[in-house]
Amino acid sequence: MRNNLEQLILAMYEKDIIKFGKFTLKSGKESFVYVDLRTTISYPDIYRDICDILSDYIQKQQLKFDRLLGIPYSALTFASSIAYKDNVPMLLKRKEAKAYGTKKLLEGEYHANDVCLLIEDVVTTGGSSIESLEVLAEHNIKVTDLVCLVDRQGSAKQNLQAHHCTLHSMITLTQILDILLSHNKINHTQYQQAVTVITED
Amino acid sequence: MRNNLEQLILAMYEKDIIKFGKFTLKSGKESFVYVDLRTTISYPDIYRDICDILSDYIQKQQLKFDRLLGIPYSALTFASSIAYKDNVPMLLKRKEAKAYGTKKLLEGEYHANDVCLLIEDVVTTGGSSIESLEVLAEHNIKVTDLVCLVDRQGSAKQNLQAHHCTLHSMITLTQILDILLSHNKINHTQYQQAVTVITED
C-alpha cells in the first residue's frame, strides 16, 4: 500500500464512495461497509488518482499483456483512461449481447493466444471477473493477471488462482478500515461490525 | 473538417473500421457503408486521435457543461479518456438497469439543472442520443449539445434540434466518401451506392 492511497481513501470516504450502514452484496450476503466506486466518475481528482494508481502499478510490476479489458462499468472507464494515457490496446466485454449489427459479446480486435489484463474496481468472490475470464477463454484469449483497486477479502484470490490468474489489489478492505479508524472517521463498533463480516468469509 | 481527420479516415479504412458491403443499420435500413467504431479501442493511435479530436473541438468551441456523458459503449470509452485528459466530471448511463445494489440507470453525482454534454460515436437518426437525453431530462439534467465523430446525415440534426440540442459532428459520411474516393480507396460505383442511401433519407 502506498501513501497516496491513504489520501484517496479519505477522499472517497468524504464523497460517500465508502459508506457505512447495512448493505446487501451481489452475493446476497450482508455487509456493514460498501465501496461504491460508481460515483468516482463525477470526481475528477478521485477518478484520475485511481487511474494513475492502477497504471503506475501495471508499469512498475511490468505486467505483460497484449490487450487491456475493464469490467463494466466502473473498471471500463478506468481501463479506457489507462489505455489513452499509456497507449495500449483494449478489448471490451459488453454486459449483454448486441441485438443488431455484428452481434458480439466481446468487442475489439485480437489474435489467438493474446494475453489480456483484466481491470476490476472491487472484487469479493471474483465471480464477475471469472465470468469475463471464461468469455475470453472461449475466444482463445488468456488471462494471467487481474488488477483491482479494492479486495474485499472474500475468496477472489483463491478463486482466481484456481483459474491460473493472479489477483493484484491496490488495497484490502481491512486496510481501508484501518485507515478510517486511525483518522477517527469510524468508531470501534463500526470497525468491528465491518471486520467481522470479512473474517467470516 | 480538419487535416488530421483525413489521415484518421484513411487509417480507419485500412483497419476495416469503415467497411463497404451490404449492412442493415439499427433503423432496419440497408446501407452500403458501415462505420463500426467499436474496434477503435484496439488501435491506440486511432483511439487516441479520436479522443483528441473530440477533446480539442470541445475546448475550441468553449462548450459549457457540468458533466460529460458518453453513450455506451464506444463513446463511453472516448468520454472516459477525455474526462481523464481534461479533468472533467462524468455521468454514465447504463444500457440496462442494475439488478442489485442501489439500482440506478444513471450513475454518478449531479445537481438539478446541471448541463450535460453528450458524446456519441456515430449518429444517424439520433435515436439513442434522444433516449439518453430523455433519461437525463427525467433527472432534471439539461442537454444543449451533442458532439459526435461521424454524422451519417440521417435526420439526427433536425431530431436533436427538436429537443433543443445542437449536433456537432467532426465529419459527415459524404466527407468520408469524398476522402476515400479521392485516395482511390473506393470506386465510383461504391461511392454512388453509398451516397444514394444518404440522399434518400
HADDOCK unambig.tbl for C-alpha pairs under 7 A between the chains (distance, minus, plus):
assign (segid A and resid 24 and name CA) (segid B and resid 101 and name CA) 6.90 0.50 0.50
assign (segid A and resid 25 and name CA) (segid B and resid 101 and name CA) 6.95 0.50 0.50
assign (segid A and resid 26 and name CA) (segid B and resid 100 and name CA) 6.30 0.50 0.50
assign (segid A and resid 38 and name CA) (segid B and resid 107 and name CA) 6.41 0.50 0.50
assign (segid A and resid 38 and name CA) (segid B and resid 108 and name CA) 6.44 0.50 0.50
assign (segid A and resid 39 and name CA) (segid B and resid 107 and name CA) 6.41 0.50 0.50
assign (segid A and resid 39 and name CA) (segid B and resid 108 and name CA) 4.24 0.50 0.50
assign (segid A and resid 39 and name CA) (segid B and resid 109 and name CA) 6.01 0.50 0.50
assign (segid A and resid 41 and name CA) (segid B and resid 89 and name CA) 6.14 0.50 0.50
assign (segid A and resid 41 and name CA) (segid B and resid 90 and name CA) 5.16 0.50 0.50
assign (segid A and resid 41 and name CA) (segid B and resid 91 and name CA) 6.53 0.50 0.50
assign (segid A and resid 41 and name CA) (segid B and resid 108 and name CA) 6.27 0.50 0.50
assign (segid A and resid 42 and name CA) (segid B and resid 89 and name CA) 4.25 0.50 0.50
assign (segid A and resid 42 and name CA) (segid B and resid 90 and name CA) 4.80 0.50 0.50
assign (segid A and resid 42 and name CA) (segid B and resid 91 and name CA) 6.29 0.50 0.50
assign (segid A and resid 42 and name CA) (segid B and resid 108 and name CA) 5.51 0.50 0.50
assign (segid A and resid 42 and name CA) (segid B and resid 109 and name CA) 5.65 0.50 0.50
assign (segid A and resid 43 and name CA) (segid B and resid 89 and name CA) 5.69 0.50 0.50
assign (segid A and resid 44 and name CA) (segid B and resid 87 and name CA) 5.43 0.50 0.50
assign (segid A and resid 44 and name CA) (segid B and resid 88 and name CA) 5.81 0.50 0.50
assign (segid A and resid 44 and name CA) (segid B and resid 89 and name CA) 5.42 0.50 0.50
assign (segid A and resid 48 and name CA) (segid B and resid 84 and name CA) 5.95 0.50 0.50
assign (segid A and resid 77 and name CA) (segid B and resid 77 and name CA) 6.31 0.50 0.50
assign (segid A and resid 77 and name CA) (segid B and resid 80 and name CA) 5.24 0.50 0.50
assign (segid A and resid 80 and name CA) (segid B and resid 77 and name CA) 5.24 0.50 0.50
assign (segid A and resid 80 and name CA) (segid B and resid 80 and name CA) 5.97 0.50 0.50
assign (segid A and resid 80 and name CA) (segid B and resid 81 and name CA) 5.78 0.50 0.50
assign (segid A and resid 81 and name CA) (segid B and resid 80 and name CA) 5.80 0.50 0.50
assign (segid A and resid 81 and name CA) (segid B and resid 81 and name CA) 4.39 0.50 0.50
assign (segid A and resid 81 and name CA) (segid B and resid 84 and name CA) 5.95 0.50 0.50
assign (segid A and resid 84 and name CA) (segid B and resid 48 and name CA) 5.94 0.50 0.50
assign (segid A and resid 84 and name CA) (segid B and resid 81 and name CA) 5.95 0.50 0.50
assign (segid A and resid 87 and name CA) (segid B and resid 44 and name CA) 5.43 0.50 0.50
assign (segid A and resid 88 and name CA) (segid B and resid 44 and name CA) 5.80 0.50 0.50
assign (segid A and resid 89 and name CA) (segid B and resid 41 and name CA) 6.14 0.50 0.50
assign (segid A and resid 89 and name CA) (segid B and resid 42 and name CA) 4.26 0.50 0.50
assign (segid A and resid 89 and name CA) (segid B and resid 43 and name CA) 5.70 0.50 0.50
assign (segid A and resid 89 and name CA) (segid B and resid 44 and name CA) 5.42 0.50 0.50
assign (segid A and resid 90 and name CA) (segid B and resid 41 and name CA) 5.16 0.50 0.50
assign (segid A and resid 90 and name CA) (segid B and resid 42 and name CA) 4.81 0.50 0.50
assign (segid A and resid 91 and name CA) (segid B and resid 41 and name CA) 6.54 0.50 0.50
assign (segid A and resid 91 and name CA) (segid B and resid 42 and name CA) 6.30 0.50 0.50
assign (segid A and resid 100 and name CA) (segid B and resid 26 and name CA) 6.26 0.50 0.50
assign (segid A and resid 101 and name CA) (segid B and resid 24 and name CA) 6.87 0.50 0.50
assign (segid A and resid 101 and name CA) (segid B and resid 25 and name CA) 6.90 0.50 0.50
assign (segid A and resid 107 and name CA) (segid B and resid 38 and name CA) 6.42 0.50 0.50
assign (segid A and resid 107 and name CA) (segid B and resid 39 and name CA) 6.40 0.50 0.50
assign (segid A and resid 108 and name CA) (segid B and resid 38 and name CA) 6.45 0.50 0.50
assign (segid A and resid 108 and name CA) (segid B and resid 39 and name CA) 4.24 0.50 0.50
assign (segid A and resid 108 and name CA) (segid B and resid 41 and name CA) 6.27 0.50 0.50
assign (segid A and resid 108 and name CA) (segid B and resid 42 and name CA) 5.50 0.50 0.50
assign (segid A and resid 109 and name CA) (segid B and resid 39 and name CA) 6.02 0.50 0.50
assign (segid A and resid 109 and name CA) (segid B and resid 42 and name CA) 5.66 0.50 0.50
